[in-house]
Amino acid sequence: MDSGPKDACREFFKILQILPLASQYLLSVALFMIHNKDLFKKNSEIHSFSTRVTLNNFFQPMTS
């Protein structure tokens, strides 16, 4: 598995069965949320009216 400094890494990642850094980050955030659901509020806990966003989704507070 020789590669040069300007070679694309995608095929090497597939061969080595590892995720790129951005994918590792997204996976770790998703796993954290799955294992710690009790730390987050759901939309159904904030309001009871029907919206486009289902009531079982996690509540996303507005940021400024």
Beta strands, then each sheet from edge to edge (+ up, - down):
end
